[in-house]
């Protein structure tokens, strides 16, 4: 049952007298009309984001206290129990120390250390949507950002393949793995330093390419600004560019591309 159907059922119960207006108001305040749930004085969880955009709200963990994240997650878990189809509960940018505190309060929480993601997946982590997202890095140091993208896409429900350390300094490494580019329906290409890899991939691949600059590099890379500008000025056409170190955003964009393709195919 989707949100509209639940609202219609609620109103019908009030109309026939099986539900009091007072109880209905409580349910509406927590869920349907307001669309968000207040947690203390520090957070408002957007429960309707899934129905609006196709993806649930995700917690940015880096600048929150462990206690704040725990309270937000507990509210999300409680809300998930009311859904016919539970959604993943995720927090990004979580370090080991914070996760140990979260795990004590929420035992079912899983940790993806390289990606720095703490999450509860409602079902087995198997693809449930058509399409394949392949994630490619220029170097080994770019893997944490790439893993943030890969794990996010997997938790959402997409098949993901990984190809690490095939940057332009040794272009034969990429050319020996062209099948990774050809098999993908969307490519996420992650690179620091001068950020040239997405241009090369964009000239070889037929599918959409999402470029992610990382803050990896020597001083003149300016914490990823050099790679960002290279990607924005790519001579390969049709490359979308994310913000620096934003693997999560790349995964969401790739997922929306594939979901749109599925919707068009079903028309």
N, C-alpha and C positions, 0 to 999 in steps of 0.2 A: 504494500500500500504506500503510495507516494504522499507528499506533504498535502497536496490539494485534496486528495481523497480523505486523508485523516481529518482535515479541517471540515470537509463536508459532513463526515460522519459525526464529528463533535457537535456541529450546529443542528444536525438532525436529532441527536439525542436530547439537546436542549428543547427543541421544538416539540417533541413527543412527551417530554417530561421525565425521561429516564436519567437525566443529568441535571443537577441544579446549576443555575447561572453562576453561583459563587465558585463552584468547582471548575466550571468552564473557564471562568476568568483566570483562575490560578494556572490552568493548563495553557491558556493563550499567552499569559504573561511570560511563562517559561519557554514558550516554543513558537507558536504559530504567528501571532500578530507582530510582536516585537522582533522576533527572528534572532534574538541573541540572548545569552544568559550571562548575567553578571556574576563574577567570582570575586568576592571581597570588594575592595575598592580599586583594584589594580587591573582587572581584565574583564572583557566582554566577549564571550565566545560566539562566533558567527555560525550558528547551526544551519543556517540556510545557504551557506556558500556552496555546499554540494549540489543542491537543487538548482542554484543559479548558474554556476560555472562548471559543474561536473566534477569538482574536486573539493574535498573537505578542507577546512582551515588547518593550517600547520603551524606549530609553535616555533617561533624564533627563540632559541634557548640561550644564546650567548650572553645577553645582557639581562637575563632574569635570574632571580635567586632559585635555588633548588626547591624551596618551600612554595614559591609561586608556581613553578612548573608542576609540582605535585598536585596542587589544588586545581590547576587548570585541567590536568590530565584526569584527575578523579571525576571532575564534572563531565568531561568528554566520555569517559568510560560509562558513567551512569546514563548519559544520553544515548550512547550506542546500544545499550540494552533495550531501548524502546524501539529500535529500528528493525524492520524486517530484513534489511540488508546492511549489516554493520559496515562502517568505513574504517580505513586505517587511521590510527592515532599516531601522529609523528611529532617529534621535536628535533630540530636541526641544531648544529653547532653545540653539541653536548660533549664535554670532556669526560675522561674516566672518573675523576673525583666526583663530579656532579652526578654521573650515572649511578655510582655506587649508592648515593643518597636516594635517588629516584627508585632504584631497584628494591630498596628496603621497604619503601611505601607501596610500590606497585610491582609485585613479584612477577607478573606476566609480561613485564617489559623486556624487550630484546634490545641488544646494542650492536651496532655496526661500527666498529671502532675506527676503521680508516675513513669512513664517510662521516663520522661523528654524528650519527643519527640514532636516537632512541625511539623505538616504535612498538606498537601493538598491531599486529596484522590479524584481522578477524578470521581469515581462512588460511589454508596452506598457500605458500608463496608461489603460486603457479599462474601463468599468463591467463587472463580472462578476456582480453581484447585482442582483435587481430592486428597484425603489424609488428615489425621488429625495429627496435632502436639499437643502433650500434654506437658505442662510445669509444673514442680514440684519443690517445694523449700523445703529445710531442715527446715528453720525457717522463721519467719515473717520478720526479718531484711534482708533477701535475696530477698524480693519481688521486690524492685526497679530494680534490674538487670534482674529478671525474667520477669517483665512487659516490659522491653525494648525488650526482645526476643518475648514476646507474641504479643505486639502491632506491632512490625516490621513484623512478620509473617502474622498478620491479614491485615495490609496495603498492603502487597504483594498480598494477595488473598487466604490465606489458613484458614481452620477451626482450631480454637485453643481452647483447654480446659485447665483449670487451677486447680492445686491442691497445696495448700499452707500449710506449717508448719507440715510436716510429717517426720521430721528427725529421726535419729537412736536412739536418747536418749529416744524416746517413739515409738519403732518400731511398736507397735500395731496400731498406727495411719495410717501407710502406709499399713499394712496388711489388715486393714478394708476397704481399697480403692483400692484393686488390680485391679478392673475393669478399673481404669484410665490407668493402665499400659497395660492391655490387649487390650483396645480399640484403643490405639495409633498406628500410623504408624511410627512416629519418636518421641522419648522422649528427652526433654531438661531438665536436672536435675541440679539445681542451689543450691550450698551449700558453706557455709563458715566454720569457726571453723576448725575442722580436715578434713572436706570434704569427709566423708565416704559414704554419701547417694548414689552417682552414682554407687559404687561397689555393694551395696545391690540391687538397681534397675536393674543393668546389669545382676545380677544372676536370676532375676525374669521375665524379659521382653524378648520377641522374636524379637522386632524391634530394629533398631539402637538407641543407647543412646549417646547423646551429653552432656558432663559434663562441667559445668561452675563454676569455683571457684570464690568466692567473697572475698572482703577484710574485711569481718566481722569476728571479733574474738579478743581475748585477745592478749597481747603482743607477745607471742611465735607463734602466727599465722602469724606474719611477713606480715601483710597487704594482706593476701591471698596466700602467698607463700607456707605455710604449706598445705592448701587445694589443691593447684595446684600439689604439689609433691605427695600427697596421690592419687589424681585422675590419675596421670601419672603412678603410681605404682599399679594401681588397679589389684586385683586378678581376677576380672571378665573380660573376654576377649571381645574384640570388642568395647571398649568405646573410642570415640573421645573426646579430651579435648581441650577446648578453653582457651584463655588467661584470666587473672584475670578480672572480672567484664564485660566481653565481651558478653553481652546478644545479641547485634545486630549481631555479627558474628555467634553466635549459630543459630539464626533464618535463616540467609542466607544459612548456611550449611544444615540445615534441609530442607529448601525449595529446594535446589539443589538436595538433595537425592530424594525427592518426584517427582521433575520434570524429573529426570533421569529415575525413575521407570515408569513414564507415557510414556516417549519416548520409552522405551524398550517394553512396553505393546502394543504400536501402531505399532511396526515393524511387 
